[in-house]
Amino acid sequence: MIYARFWVFEHQGLLLAGLGLVLWLFANYWYFRTDIARKRQDRLPHAWSADMAAKTGKGGQKPLW
């Protein structure tokens, strides 16, 4: 009978530790979500060029003619 109590207490402790870990990870994600989104955006390729003579920005490729 005493072994059943130890088994229940052990699993209850593991469940609480797992729940605490999940909540801690979610809280850190919620705090750093804007930083994570900015890092993902920074990794995307950029398509822009600058015409320094006219001092204007033009996106995309230049026409051939």
C-alpha positions as CSV (number, residue, x, y, z in Angstrom):
1,M,0.0,0.0,0.0
2,I,2.8,2.4,0.8
3,Y,4.4,1.8,-2.6
4,A,1.1,2.9,-4.3
5,R,1.4,6.2,-2.4
6,F,5.0,6.7,-3.6
7,W,3.9,5.9,-7.1
8,V,1.1,8.5,-7.0
9,F,3.3,11.2,-5.4
10,E,6.1,10.6,-8.0
11,H,3.7,10.9,-10.9
12,Q,2.0,13.9,-9.4
13,G,5.4,15.6,-9.1
14,L,6.3,14.7,-12.7
15,L,3.0,16.0,-13.9
16,L,3.5,19.3,-12.0
17,A,7.0,19.6,-13.3
18,G,5.9,19.0,-16.9
19,L,3.1,21.6,-16.5
20,G,5.5,24.1,-15.1
21,L,8.0,23.6,-17.9
22,V,5.2,24.0,-20.5
23,L,4.0,27.2,-18.9
24,W,7.5,28.6,-18.6
25,L,8.2,27.9,-22.3
26,F,4.9,29.5,-23.3
27,A,5.7,32.6,-21.2
28,N,9.1,33.0,-22.8
29,Y,7.6,32.6,-26.3
30,W,5.0,35.2,-25.5
31,Y,7.6,37.6,-24.2
32,F,10.0,37.1,-27.2
33,R,7.4,36.7,-29.9
34,T,8.1,40.1,-31.6
35,D,11.9,39.4,-31.6
36,I,11.3,35.9,-33.1
37,A,9.0,37.4,-35.8
38,R,11.6,40.1,-36.6
39,K,14.4,37.5,-36.9
40,R,12.2,35.4,-39.3
41,Q,11.5,38.5,-41.4
42,D,15.2,39.4,-41.5
43,R,16.1,36.0,-43.0
44,L,13.8,36.6,-46.0
45,P,15.6,37.8,-49.2
46,H,15.4,41.5,-50.0
47,A,14.8,42.8,-53.5
48,W,15.6,46.5,-53.7
49,S,18.1,48.8,-55.5
50,A,19.0,52.4,-55.2
51,D,19.5,54.9,-58.0
52,M,22.0,57.3,-56.5
53,A,21.8,59.8,-59.4
54,A,18.1,60.4,-59.0
55,K,18.2,59.5,-55.2
56,T,15.1,57.3,-55.5
57,G,14.6,53.7,-54.6
58,K,13.5,51.3,-57.2
59,G,12.4,47.8,-56.5
60,G,12.9,44.7,-58.6
61,Q,15.2,44.3,-61.7
62,K,16.0,47.0,-64.2
63,P,14.5,46.7,-67.7
64,L,16.9,45.7,-70.5
65,W,15.9,48.5,-72.8
